[in-house]
Amino acid sequence: MASNGKIILDACCGPRMMWFNKNHPDTIYMDIRKENFVACDSRKIEVDPDLIADF
């Protein structure tokens, strides 16, 4: 277990589209980028990881 108590790593979280709870308390979200953009279907997409890193 990590020292911060988080036991789940989402190593390429992106906009967390697969998550029902996009701020799950046991999860650390990691991605290589932090950005906002508009998808081709006009959805606003936000990539805002807890940790910016590559794997």
C-alpha distance matrix in Angstrom:
0.0 3.8 6.5 8.2 6.4 6.9 5.5 8.9 10.7 14.5 15.8 19.4 19.5 23.2 24.6 22.0 24.9 23.0 21.1 22.9 20.8 20.7 18.5 15.8 13.7 10.3 11.3 11.9 15.3 16.5 20.2 22.8 25.1 25.8 29.0 31.2 33.9 36.2 36.0 39.3 39.4 39.2 35.6 33.9 30.7 28.1 25.3 23.1 19.6 17.1 16.9 20.0 19.4 20.4 18.8
3.8 0.0 3.8 5.4 5.4 5.8 6.2 9.1 9.9 13.6 14.5 18.0 18.1 21.5 23.0 20.8 24.1 22.8 20.8 22.8 20.4 19.7 17.2 15.2 12.9 10.1 10.3 9.8 13.3 14.3 17.9 20.3 22.5 23.0 26.4 28.8 31.7 34.3 34.4 37.8 38.1 37.6 34.1 32.1 28.8 26.0 23.0 20.6 17.0 14.2 13.8 17.0 16.6 18.2 17.2
6.5 3.8 0.0 3.8 5.4 7.6 9.3 12.3 13.1 16.6 17.5 20.8 20.6 23.8 25.1 23.1 26.6 25.5 23.3 25.0 22.2 21.4 18.5 16.8 13.9 11.8 12.5 11.8 15.3 16.4 20.0 22.2 24.1 24.2 27.7 30.1 33.3 35.9 36.4 40.0 40.2 39.5 35.9 33.7 30.5 27.4 24.6 21.8 18.4 15.1 14.9 18.2 18.3 20.4 19.8
8.2 5.4 3.8 0.0 3.8 5.6 8.7 11.2 12.1 15.1 16.5 19.4 18.7 21.6 22.5 20.6 24.0 23.3 20.7 22.2 19.2 18.3 15.1 13.7 10.6 9.3 10.1 9.5 13.1 14.7 18.4 20.9 22.2 21.9 25.2 27.3 30.6 33.1 33.8 37.4 37.5 36.6 33.0 30.6 27.7 24.5 22.0 19.0 15.9 12.4 13.1 16.7 17.5 20.0 19.9
6.4 5.4 5.4 3.8 0.0 3.8 6.3 9.4 11.5 14.7 16.7 19.7 18.7 22.0 22.6 20.2 23.3 22.0 19.3 20.5 17.6 17.5 14.5 12.2 9.1 7.0 8.9 9.7 13.5 15.8 19.6 22.4 23.9 23.6 26.7 28.5 31.6 33.8 34.2 37.7 37.5 36.8 33.1 31.0 28.2 25.2 22.9 20.2 17.2 14.1 15.2 18.8 19.4 21.5 20.9
6.9 5.8 7.6 5.6 3.8 0.0 3.8 5.9 7.9 10.9 13.2 16.1 15.0 18.4 19.1 16.6 19.7 18.4 15.9 17.5 14.8 14.4 11.8 9.5 7.2 4.4 5.3 6.3 10.1 12.5 16.3 19.4 20.9 20.8 23.7 25.5 28.4 30.5 30.7 34.1 34.0 33.4 29.8 27.9 24.9 22.1 19.7 17.3 14.2 11.6 12.7 16.3 16.9 18.7 18.1
5.5 6.2 9.3 8.7 6.3 3.8 0.0 3.8 6.7 10.1 12.4 15.6 15.0 18.7 19.8 16.9 19.6 17.7 15.6 17.4 15.4 15.4 13.5 10.7 9.4 5.6 6.2 7.9 11.1 13.2 16.8 20.0 21.9 22.3 25.2 27.0 29.5 31.5 31.2 34.4 34.3 34.1 30.5 29.0 25.9 23.5 20.9 19.1 15.8 13.9 14.5 17.6 17.5 18.6 17.3
8.9 9.1 12.3 11.2 9.4 5.9 3.8 0.0 3.8 6.5 9.3 12.2 11.5 15.3 16.4 13.4 16.1 14.1 12.4 14.7 13.2 12.8 11.8 9.2 9.3 6.0 4.5 6.3 8.5 10.7 14.0 17.4 19.3 19.8 22.5 24.2 26.4 28.2 27.7 30.8 30.7 30.8 27.2 25.9 22.7 20.6 18.0 16.7 13.5 12.4 13.0 15.8 15.7 16.4 15.2
10.7 9.9 13.1 12.1 11.5 7.9 6.7 3.8 0.0 3.8 5.6 8.9 8.9 12.7 14.5 12.1 15.1 13.6 12.6 15.6 14.3 13.0 12.3 10.8 11.3 8.7 5.7 5.2 6.2 7.3 10.5 13.8 15.9 16.9 19.7 21.8 24.0 26.1 25.6 28.7 29.0 29.1 25.7 24.3 20.8 18.6 15.6 14.5 11.1 10.4 10.2 12.5 12.0 12.6 11.5
14.5 13.6 16.6 15.1 14.7 10.9 10.1 6.5 3.8 0.0 3.8 5.7 5.4 9.1 11.1 8.8 11.6 10.5 10.1 13.6 12.9 11.0 11.4 10.7 12.3 10.6 7.0 6.4 5.0 6.0 8.3 11.8 13.6 14.6 17.1 18.8 20.8 22.6 21.9 25.0 25.3 25.5 22.2 21.0 17.4 15.6 12.7 12.4 9.4 10.1 10.1 11.7 11.5 11.7 11.1
15.8 14.5 17.5 16.5 16.7 13.2 12.4 9.3 5.6 3.8 0.0 3.8 5.9 9.0 12.0 10.8 13.6 12.9 13.3 17.0 16.4 14.1 14.6 14.3 15.6 13.8 10.2 8.4 6.5 4.9 6.3 9.1 11.7 13.6 16.3 18.6 20.5 22.7 22.0 24.9 25.8 26.1 23.1 21.7 18.0 16.2 12.8 12.7 9.6 10.6 9.3 9.8 8.6 8.1 7.3
19.4 18.0 20.8 19.4 19.7 16.1 15.6 12.2 8.9 5.7 3.8 0.0 3.8 5.8 9.2 8.8 11.2 11.3 12.5 16.2 16.2 13.5 14.7 15.1 17.1 16.0 12.2 10.5 7.5 5.6 4.7 7.5 9.5 11.4 13.5 15.7 17.1 19.2 18.3 21.2 22.2 22.6 19.8 18.6 14.8 13.4 10.1 11.1 8.8 11.1 10.2 9.7 9.1 8.3 8.6
19.5 18.1 20.6 18.7 18.7 15.0 15.0 11.5 8.9 5.4 5.9 3.8 0.0 3.8 6.2 5.2 8.2 8.7 9.3 12.9 12.7 9.8 11.3 12.2 14.6 14.1 10.4 9.2 5.8 5.8 5.8 9.2 9.9 10.6 12.4 13.8 15.5 17.3 16.7 19.9 20.4 20.5 17.3 16.0 12.3 10.8 7.9 8.7 7.0 9.7 10.1 10.4 11.1 11.3 12.1
23.2 21.5 23.8 21.6 22.0 18.4 18.7 15.3 12.7 9.1 9.0 5.8 3.8 0.0 3.8 5.5 7.6 9.6 10.8 14.1 14.2 11.0 12.9 14.7 17.3 17.4 13.8 12.3 8.6 8.1 6.2 8.7 8.1 8.6 9.4 10.5 11.8 13.7 13.1 16.4 17.2 17.2 14.2 12.8 9.0 7.9 5.2 7.6 7.5 11.1 11.5 10.8 12.0 12.2 13.8
24.6 23.0 25.1 22.5 22.6 19.1 19.8 16.4 14.5 11.1 12.0 9.2 6.2 3.8 0.0 3.9 5.5 8.6 9.3 11.9 12.1 8.7 11.2 13.6 16.5 17.4 14.1 13.3 9.8 10.6 9.4 11.9 10.5 9.5 9.4 9.2 10.5 11.8 11.6 15.0 15.2 14.7 11.3 9.9 6.4 5.5 4.6 7.1 8.4 11.8 13.3 13.2 15.1 15.8 17.4
22.0 20.8 23.1 20.6 20.2 16.6 16.9 13.4 12.1 8.8 10.8 8.8 5.2 5.5 3.9 0.0 3.8 5.6 5.6 8.7 8.9 6.0 8.9 10.5 13.8 14.3 11.3 11.4 8.5 10.2 10.3 13.5 13.0 12.4 12.9 12.9 14.3 15.3 14.6 17.8 17.5 17.3 13.8 12.8 9.7 8.8 7.8 9.0 9.0 11.7 13.5 14.3 15.8 16.4 17.3
24.9 24.1 26.6 24.0 23.3 19.7 19.6 16.1 15.1 11.6 13.6 11.2 8.2 7.6 5.5 3.8 0.0 3.8 5.6 8.0 9.7 7.9 11.5 12.8 16.4 17.0 14.4 14.9 12.1 13.7 13.3 16.2 15.5 15.0 14.7 14.0 14.4 14.4 13.1 15.8 15.0 15.4 11.9 12.0 9.5 10.1 10.1 12.1 12.7 15.5 17.2 17.7 19.0 19.1 19.8
23.0 22.8 25.5 23.3 22.0 18.4 17.7 14.1 13.6 10.5 12.9 11.3 8.7 9.6 8.6 5.6 3.8 0.0 3.8 6.7 9.1 8.4 11.8 11.9 15.6 15.6 13.2 14.5 12.3 14.1 14.4 17.6 17.7 17.6 17.9 17.6 18.1 18.2 16.5 18.9 18.0 18.8 15.4 15.8 13.3 13.6 13.0 14.6 14.2 16.5 18.1 19.0 19.7 19.6 19.5
21.1 20.8 23.3 20.7 19.3 15.9 15.6 12.4 12.6 10.1 13.3 12.5 9.3 10.8 9.3 5.6 5.6 3.8 0.0 3.8 5.3 5.2 8.4 8.4 12.2 12.6 10.7 12.6 11.1 13.8 14.9 18.4 18.3 17.8 18.4 18.1 19.2 19.5 18.5 21.3 20.1 20.4 16.7 16.5 14.2 13.7 13.2 13.8 13.4 15.0 17.2 18.7 19.9 20.4 20.5
22.9 22.8 25.0 22.2 20.5 17.5 17.4 14.7 15.6 13.6 17.0 16.2 12.9 14.1 11.9 8.7 8.0 6.7 3.8 0.0 3.8 6.0 8.9 8.7 12.5 13.6 12.7 15.0 14.0 17.1 18.4 21.9 21.5 20.5 20.8 20.0 21.0 21.0 20.1 22.7 20.9 21.0 17.3 17.4 15.8 15.6 15.8 16.1 16.1 17.4 20.0 21.9 23.4 24.1 24.2
20.8 20.4 22.2 19.2 17.6 14.8 15.4 13.2 14.3 12.9 16.4 16.2 12.7 14.2 12.1 8.9 9.7 9.1 5.3 3.8 0.0 3.8 5.4 5.5 9.0 10.8 10.3 12.7 12.3 15.7 17.5 21.2 20.7 19.4 20.1 19.6 21.2 21.7 21.4 24.4 22.9 22.4 18.6 17.9 16.2 15.1 15.1 14.5 14.3 15.0 18.0 20.2 22.1 23.3 23.7
20.7 19.7 21.4 18.3 17.5 14.4 15.4 12.8 13.0 11.0 14.1 13.5 9.8 11.0 8.7 6.0 7.9 8.4 5.2 6.0 3.8 0.0 3.8 5.9 9.3 11.1 9.4 10.8 9.5 12.8 14.2 17.8 17.1 15.6 16.3 16.0 17.9 18.8 18.8 22.1 21.0 20.3 16.5 15.2 13.1 11.6 11.4 10.8 10.8 11.9 14.9 16.9 18.9 20.4 21.2
18.5 17.2 18.5 15.1 14.5 11.8 13.5 11.8 12.3 11.4 14.6 14.7 11.3 12.9 11.2 8.9 11.5 11.8 8.4 8.9 5.4 3.8 0.0 3.8 6.1 8.7 7.6 9.0 8.8 12.5 14.7 18.2 17.7 16.0 17.3 17.5 20.0 21.3 21.8 25.3 24.4 23.3 19.5 17.7 15.6 13.3 12.7 10.9 10.3 10.2 13.6 16.2 18.5 20.5 21.4
15.8 15.2 16.8 13.7 12.2 9.5 10.7 9.2 10.8 10.7 14.3 15.1 12.2 14.7 13.6 10.5 12.8 11.9 8.4 8.7 5.5 5.9 3.8 0.0 3.8 5.6 5.6 8.4 9.4 13.2 16.0 19.7 19.8 18.6 20.3 20.8 23.1 24.4 24.4 27.8 26.8 26.2 22.3 20.9 18.6 16.5 15.5 13.9 12.5 11.8 14.7 17.7 19.4 21.1 21.2
13.7 12.9 13.9 10.6 9.1 7.2 9.4 9.3 11.3 12.3 15.6 17.1 14.6 17.3 16.5 13.8 16.4 15.6 12.2 12.5 9.0 9.3 6.1 3.8 0.0 3.8 5.6 8.2 10.5 14.1 17.4 20.9 21.2 20.0 22.1 22.9 25.6 27.2 27.6 31.1 30.3 29.4 25.6 23.8 21.5 19.0 17.7 15.4 13.6 11.8 14.6 18.1 19.8 21.9 22.0
10.3 10.1 11.8 9.3 7.0 4.4 5.6 6.0 8.7 10.6 13.8 16.0 14.1 17.4 17.4 14.3 17.0 15.6 12.6 13.6 10.8 11.1 8.7 5.6 3.8 0.0 3.8 7.0 10.0 13.3 16.8 20.3 21.3 20.8 23.3 24.4 27.0 28.8 28.8 32.1 31.5 31.0 27.3 25.7 23.0 20.6 18.7 16.7 14.1 12.3 14.3 17.7 18.7 20.4 20.0
11.3 10.3 12.5 10.1 8.9 5.3 6.2 4.5 5.7 7.0 10.2 12.2 10.4 13.8 14.1 11.3 14.4 13.2 10.7 12.7 10.3 9.4 7.6 5.6 5.6 3.8 0.0 3.8 6.3 9.6 13.0 16.6 17.7 17.4 19.9 21.3 23.9 25.7 25.7 29.0 28.8 28.3 24.6 23.0 20.0 17.6 15.4 13.5 10.7 9.4 11.2 14.4 15.3 16.8 16.6
11.9 9.8 11.8 9.5 9.7 6.3 7.9 6.3 5.2 6.4 8.4 10.5 9.2 12.3 13.3 11.4 14.9 14.5 12.6 15.0 12.7 10.8 9.0 8.4 8.2 7.0 3.8 0.0 3.8 6.5 10.2 13.5 14.7 14.6 17.5 19.4 22.2 24.6 24.8 28.3 28.5 27.9 24.3 22.3 19.1 16.3 13.5 11.4 8.0 6.2 7.5 10.8 11.8 13.8 14.1
15.3 13.3 15.3 13.1 13.5 10.1 11.1 8.5 6.2 5.0 6.5 7.5 5.8 8.6 9.8 8.5 12.1 12.3 11.1 14.0 12.3 9.5 8.8 9.4 10.5 10.0 6.3 3.8 0.0 3.8 6.9 10.5 11.4 11.4 14.1 16.0 18.7 21.0 21.2 24.6 25.0 24.5 21.0 19.0 15.6 12.9 10.0 8.4 5.0 5.2 6.3 8.7 10.0 11.8 12.6
16.5 14.3 16.4 14.7 15.8 12.5 13.2 10.7 7.3 6.0 4.9 5.6 5.8 8.1 10.6 10.2 13.7 14.1 13.8 17.1 15.7 12.8 12.5 13.2 14.1 13.3 9.6 6.5 3.8 0.0 3.8 7.1 8.8 9.8 13.0 15.6 18.1 20.8 20.9 24.3 25.2 24.8 21.7 19.6 16.0 13.4 9.8 8.7 5.1 6.0 4.7 5.7 6.4 8.0 9.3
20.2 17.9 20.0 18.4 19.6 16.3 16.8 14.0 10.5 8.3 6.3 4.7 5.8 6.2 9.4 10.3 13.3 14.4 14.9 18.4 17.5 14.2 14.7 16.0 17.4 16.8 13.0 10.2 6.9 3.8 0.0 3.8 5.5 7.5 10.4 13.3 15.4 18.2 18.3 21.5 22.9 22.6 19.8 17.8 14.1 11.8 8.0 8.1 5.8 8.2 6.7 5.3 5.8 6.7 8.9
22.8 20.3 22.2 20.9 22.4 19.4 20.0 17.4 13.8 11.8 9.1 7.5 9.2 8.7 11.9 13.5 16.2 17.6 18.4 21.9 21.2 17.8 18.2 19.7 20.9 20.3 16.6 13.5 10.5 7.1 3.8 0.0 3.8 7.2 10.1 13.4 15.4 18.5 18.7 21.7 23.7 23.3 21.1 18.9 15.3 13.2 9.6 10.0 8.5 10.7 8.3 5.2 4.9 5.3 8.6
25.1 22.5 24.1 22.2 23.9 20.9 21.9 19.3 15.9 13.6 11.7 9.5 9.9 8.1 10.5 13.0 15.5 17.7 18.3 21.5 20.7 17.1 17.7 19.8 21.2 21.3 17.7 14.7 11.4 8.8 5.5 3.8 0.0 3.8 6.3 9.9 12.1 15.5 16.2 19.4 21.4 20.6 18.4 16.0 12.6 10.4 7.1 7.8 7.8 10.6 9.3 6.2 7.9 9.1 12.4
25.8 23.0 24.2 21.9 23.6 20.8 22.3 19.8 16.9 14.6 13.6 11.4 10.6 8.6 9.5 12.4 15.0 17.6 17.8 20.5 19.4 15.6 16.0 18.6 20.0 20.8 17.4 14.6 11.4 9.8 7.5 7.2 3.8 0.0 3.8 7.3 10.3 13.9 15.4 18.9 20.5 19.1 16.8 13.8 10.7 7.8 5.2 5.2 6.7 9.6 9.5 7.4 10.3 12.3 15.6
29.0 26.4 27.7 25.2 26.7 23.7 25.2 22.5 19.7 17.1 16.3 13.5 12.4 9.4 9.4 12.9 14.7 17.9 18.4 20.8 20.1 16.3 17.3 20.3 22.1 23.3 19.9 17.5 14.1 13.0 10.4 10.1 6.3 3.8 0.0 3.8 6.7 10.4 12.3 15.8 17.5 15.8 13.9 10.8 8.2 6.1 5.2 6.8 9.6 12.8 13.1 11.2 13.8 15.3 18.5
31.2 28.8 30.1 27.3 28.5 25.5 27.0 24.2 21.8 18.8 18.6 15.7 13.8 10.5 9.2 12.9 14.0 17.6 18.1 20.0 19.6 16.0 17.5 20.8 22.9 24.4 21.3 19.4 16.0 15.6 13.3 13.4 9.9 7.3 3.8 0.0 3.8 7.2 9.7 13.3 14.6 12.4 10.6 7.3 5.6 4.5 6.2 8.3 11.8 15.0 16.1 14.6 17.3 18.7 21.6
33.9 31.7 33.3 30.6 31.6 28.4 29.5 26.4 24.0 20.8 20.5 17.1 15.5 11.8 10.5 14.3 14.4 18.1 19.2 21.0 21.2 17.9 20.0 23.1 25.6 27.0 23.9 22.2 18.7 18.1 15.4 15.4 12.1 10.3 6.7 3.8 0.0 3.8 6.5 9.7 11.4 9.4 8.5 6.0 5.3 6.7 8.7 11.6 14.8 18.3 19.2 17.5 19.8 20.5 23.3
36.2 34.3 35.9 33.1 33.8 30.5 31.5 28.2 26.1 22.6 22.7 19.2 17.3 13.7 11.8 15.3 14.4 18.2 19.5 21.0 21.7 18.8 21.3 24.4 27.2 28.8 25.7 24.6 21.0 20.8 18.2 18.5 15.5 13.9 10.4 7.2 3.8 0.0 3.8 6.7 7.9 5.7 5.6 4.6 5.8 8.8 11.4 14.5 17.7 21.2 22.4 20.9 23.0 23.5 25.9
36.0 34.4 36.4 33.8 34.2 30.7 31.2 27.7 25.6 21.9 22.0 18.3 16.7 13.1 11.6 14.6 13.1 16.5 18.5 20.1 21.4 18.8 21.8 24.4 27.6 28.8 25.7 24.8 21.2 20.9 18.3 18.7 16.2 15.4 12.3 9.7 6.5 3.8 0.0 3.8 5.4 5.2 5.2 6.4 6.7 10.3 12.3 15.8 18.5 22.2 23.2 21.7 23.3 23.3 25.3
39.3 37.8 40.0 37.4 37.7 34.1 34.4 30.8 28.7 25.0 24.9 21.2 19.9 16.4 15.0 17.8 15.8 18.9 21.3 22.7 24.4 22.1 25.3 27.8 31.1 32.1 29.0 28.3 24.6 24.3 21.5 21.7 19.4 18.9 15.8 13.3 9.7 6.7 3.8 0.0 3.8 5.5 7.4 9.6 10.5 14.1 16.0 19.6 22.2 25.9 26.8 25.1 26.4 26.0 27.9
39.4 38.1 40.2 37.5 37.5 34.0 34.3 30.7 29.0 25.3 25.8 22.2 20.4 17.2 15.2 17.5 15.0 18.0 20.1 20.9 22.9 21.0 24.4 26.8 30.3 31.5 28.8 28.5 25.0 25.2 22.9 23.7 21.4 20.5 17.5 14.6 11.4 7.9 5.4 3.8 0.0 3.8 5.7 9.0 10.7 14.5 16.9 20.3 22.9 26.5 27.8 26.6 28.2 28.0 29.7
39.2 37.6 39.5 36.6 36.8 33.4 34.1 30.8 29.1 25.5 26.1 22.6 20.5 17.2 14.7 17.3 15.4 18.8 20.4 21.0 22.4 20.3 23.3 26.2 29.4 31.0 28.3 27.9 24.5 24.8 22.6 23.3 20.6 19.1 15.8 12.4 9.4 5.7 5.2 5.5 3.8 0.0 3.8 6.4 9.1 12.7 15.7 18.7 21.8 25.3 26.8 25.7 27.7 28.0 30.1
35.6 34.1 35.9 33.0 33.1 29.8 30.5 27.2 25.7 22.2 23.1 19.8 17.3 14.2 11.3 13.8 11.9 15.4 16.7 17.3 18.6 16.5 19.5 22.3 25.6 27.3 24.6 24.3 21.0 21.7 19.8 21.1 18.4 16.8 13.9 10.6 8.5 5.6 5.2 7.4 5.7 3.8 0.0 3.8 6.1 9.7 12.8 15.7 18.7 22.0 23.8 23.1 25.2 25.7 27.6
33.9 32.1 33.7 30.6 31.0 27.9 29.0 25.9 24.3 21.0 21.7 18.6 16.0 12.8 9.9 12.8 12.0 15.8 16.5 17.4 17.9 15.2 17.7 20.9 23.8 25.7 23.0 22.3 19.0 19.6 17.8 18.9 16.0 13.8 10.8 7.3 6.0 4.6 6.4 9.6 9.0 6.4 3.8 0.0 3.8 6.7 10.1 12.7 16.0 19.3 21.1 20.4 22.9 23.8 26.1
30.7 28.8 30.5 27.7 28.2 24.9 25.9 22.7 20.8 17.4 18.0 14.8 12.3 9.0 6.4 9.7 9.5 13.3 14.2 15.8 16.2 13.1 15.6 18.6 21.5 23.0 20.0 19.1 15.6 16.0 14.1 15.3 12.6 10.7 8.2 5.6 5.3 5.8 6.7 10.5 10.7 9.1 6.1 3.8 0.0 3.8 6.7 9.7 12.7 16.2 17.8 17.0 19.3 20.1 22.3
28.1 26.0 27.4 24.5 25.2 22.1 23.5 20.6 18.6 15.6 16.2 13.4 10.8 7.9 5.5 8.8 10.1 13.6 13.7 15.6 15.1 11.6 13.3 16.5 19.0 20.6 17.6 16.3 12.9 13.4 11.8 13.2 10.4 7.8 6.1 4.5 6.7 8.8 10.3 14.1 14.5 12.7 9.7 6.7 3.8 0.0 3.8 6.1 9.4 12.7 14.5 14.0 16.7 18.1 20.5
25.3 23.0 24.6 22.0 22.9 19.7 20.9 18.0 15.6 12.7 12.8 10.1 7.9 5.2 4.6 7.8 10.1 13.0 13.2 15.8 15.1 11.4 12.7 15.5 17.7 18.7 15.4 13.5 10.0 9.8 8.0 9.6 7.1 5.2 5.2 6.2 8.7 11.4 12.3 16.0 16.9 15.7 12.8 10.1 6.7 3.8 0.0 3.8 6.3 10.0 11.2 10.4 12.9 14.3 16.8
23.1 20.6 21.8 19.0 20.2 17.3 19.1 16.7 14.5 12.4 12.7 11.1 8.7 7.6 7.1 9.0 12.1 14.6 13.8 16.1 14.5 10.8 10.9 13.9 15.4 16.7 13.5 11.4 8.4 8.7 8.1 10.0 7.8 5.2 6.8 8.3 11.6 14.5 15.8 19.6 20.3 18.7 15.7 12.7 9.7 6.1 3.8 0.0 3.8 6.8 8.7 8.8 12.1 14.4 16.9
19.6 17.0 18.4 15.9 17.2 14.2 15.8 13.5 11.1 9.4 9.6 8.8 7.0 7.5 8.4 9.0 12.7 14.2 13.4 16.1 14.3 10.8 10.3 12.5 13.6 14.1 10.7 8.0 5.0 5.1 5.8 8.5 7.8 6.7 9.6 11.8 14.8 17.7 18.5 22.2 22.9 21.8 18.7 16.0 12.7 9.4 6.3 3.8 0.0 3.8 5.3 6.4 9.3 11.7 14.0
17.1 14.2 15.1 12.4 14.1 11.6 13.9 12.4 10.4 10.1 10.6 11.1 9.7 11.1 11.8 11.7 15.5 16.5 15.0 17.4 15.0 11.9 10.2 11.8 11.8 12.3 9.4 6.2 5.2 6.0 8.2 10.7 10.6 9.6 12.8 15.0 18.3 21.2 22.2 25.9 26.5 25.3 22.0 19.3 16.2 12.7 10.0 6.8 3.8 0.0 3.8 6.8 9.7 12.8 14.7
16.9 13.8 14.9 13.1 15.2 12.7 14.5 13.0 10.2 10.1 9.3 10.2 10.1 11.5 13.3 13.5 17.2 18.1 17.2 20.0 18.0 14.9 13.6 14.7 14.6 14.3 11.2 7.5 6.3 4.7 6.7 8.3 9.3 9.5 13.1 16.1 19.2 22.4 23.2 26.8 27.8 26.8 23.8 21.1 17.8 14.5 11.2 8.7 5.3 3.8 0.0 3.8 6.1 9.5 11.6
20.0 17.0 18.2 16.7 18.8 16.3 17.6 15.8 12.5 11.7 9.8 9.7 10.4 10.8 13.2 14.3 17.7 19.0 18.7 21.9 20.2 16.9 16.2 17.7 18.1 17.7 14.4 10.8 8.7 5.7 5.3 5.2 6.2 7.4 11.2 14.6 17.5 20.9 21.7 25.1 26.6 25.7 23.1 20.4 17.0 14.0 10.4 8.8 6.4 6.8 3.8 0.0 3.8 7.2 10.3
19.4 16.6 18.3 17.5 19.4 16.9 17.5 15.7 12.0 11.5 8.6 9.1 11.1 12.0 15.1 15.8 19.0 19.7 19.9 23.4 22.1 18.9 18.5 19.4 19.8 18.7 15.3 11.8 10.0 6.4 5.8 4.9 7.9 10.3 13.8 17.3 19.8 23.0 23.3 26.4 28.2 27.7 25.2 22.9 19.3 16.7 12.9 12.1 9.3 9.7 6.1 3.8 0.0 3.8 6.8
20.4 18.2 20.4 20.0 21.5 18.7 18.6 16.4 12.6 11.7 8.1 8.3 11.3 12.2 15.8 16.4 19.1 19.6 20.4 24.1 23.3 20.4 20.5 21.1 21.9 20.4 16.8 13.8 11.8 8.0 6.7 5.3 9.1 12.3 15.3 18.7 20.5 23.5 23.3 26.0 28.0 28.0 25.7 23.8 20.1 18.1 14.3 14.4 11.7 12.8 9.5 7.2 3.8 0.0 3.8
18.8 17.2 19.8 19.9 20.9 18.1 17.3 15.2 11.5 11.1 7.3 8.6 12.1 13.8 17.4 17.3 19.8 19.5 20.5 24.2 23.7 21.2 21.4 21.2 22.0 20.0 16.6 14.1 12.6 9.3 8.9 8.6 12.4 15.6 18.5 21.6 23.3 25.9 25.3 27.9 29.7 30.1 27.6 26.1 22.3 20.5 16.8 16.9 14.0 14.7 11.6 10.3 6.8 3.8 0.0
